[in-house]
């Protein structure tokens, strides 16, 4: 069974709110569509740099994109 990381995120909701596909988002932040999908599904925790790129792209605080979940 795949491991879910303890950090949850709102990437999918923010991506859809901004009208982006996974491919478009990946291109905008320098990762692949597959990486975006893995982040959205909590199968991958992105680097700190990627996390900040997401927050900047969505024009929001990083805490609005990522948060700790138990």
PyMOL commands that set and color helices and strands:
alter all, ss='L'
color gray80, all
select helices_A, chain A and resi 11-17+22-29+33-40+48-57+62-65
alter helices_A, ss='H'
color red, helices_A
select strands_A, chain A and resi 7-9+66-68
alter strands_A, ss='S'
color yellow, strands_A
deselect
rebuild
show_as cartoon
